Amino acid sequence: MATACARHILVKTKAEAETIKALLAKGGDFGQLAKKHSTCPSGKKGGDLGEFKPGQMVKAFDQVVFKQPLLTVHGPIKTQFGFHLIETIYRR
């Protein structure tokens, strides 16, 4: 069974996610931005979600983590929790 390690930033609006993504594109630090803006408890750890298997996260999240390129910030991805910026660190 595959596993992946990812981190994310969760915010309430698409506009907020796009603003943060623009800061990341200019060299902003993912961990610092997660601590400052993320509404998820993982924000305190720089957005780190640790390692998980397919099906442990909502489907839209899994689609990014298990199918999109690694070490690239994807999003905004909308889920019932809000808008995510997701970066997959590794898959095994």
Backbone hydrogen bonds, N-H to C=O, Kabsch-Sander energy under -0.5 kcal/mol:
donor,donor_aa,acceptor,acceptor_aa,energy
4,A,52,F,-2.4
5,C,90,Y,-2.5
6,A,50,G,-1.3
7,R,87,E,-2.4
8,H,47,G,-2.0
9,I,85,L,-2.0
11,V,9,I,-0.5
11,V,83,F,-2.6
17,A,13,T,-1.9
18,E,14,K,-2.6
19,T,15,A,-2.1
20,I,16,E,-2.3
21,K,17,A,-2.5
22,A,18,E,-2.0
23,L,19,T,-1.7
24,L,20,I,-2.3
25,A,21,K,-2.3
26,K,22,A,-1.2
27,G,24,L,-2.0
28,G,23,L,-2.4
30,F,28,G,-0.6
33,L,29,D,-2.6
34,A,30,F,-2.6
35,K,31,G,-2.2
36,K,32,Q,-1.9
37,H,33,L,-2.6
38,S,34,A,-1.9
39,T,10,L,-2.9
43,G,40,C,-2.3
44,K,41,P,-1.4
45,K,42,S,-1.7
46,G,43,G,-1.9
47,G,42,S,-2.4
48,D,42,S,-0.5
48,D,45,K,-0.9
49,L,6,A,-2.6
52,F,4,A,-2.6
56,Q,53,K,-1.9
61,F,58,V,-0.7
62,D,58,V,-2.3
63,Q,59,K,-2.5
64,V,60,A,-1.0
64,V,61,F,-0.6
65,V,61,F,-2.5
66,F,62,D,-2.8
67,K,63,Q,-0.5
68,Q,64,V,-2.2
71,L,88,T,-3.2
72,T,69,P,-0.6
74,H,72,T,-0.6
74,H,86,I,-3.0
77,I,84,H,-2.2
78,K,76,P,-0.5
79,T,82,G,-2.7
82,G,79,T,-1.0
83,F,11,V,-3.1
84,H,77,I,-2.6
85,L,9,I,-1.9
86,I,74,H,-2.7
87,E,7,R,-2.7
88,T,72,T,-0.5
89,I,5,C,-2.8
89,I,87,E,-0.6
90,Y,5,C,-1.3
92,R,3,T,-2.7
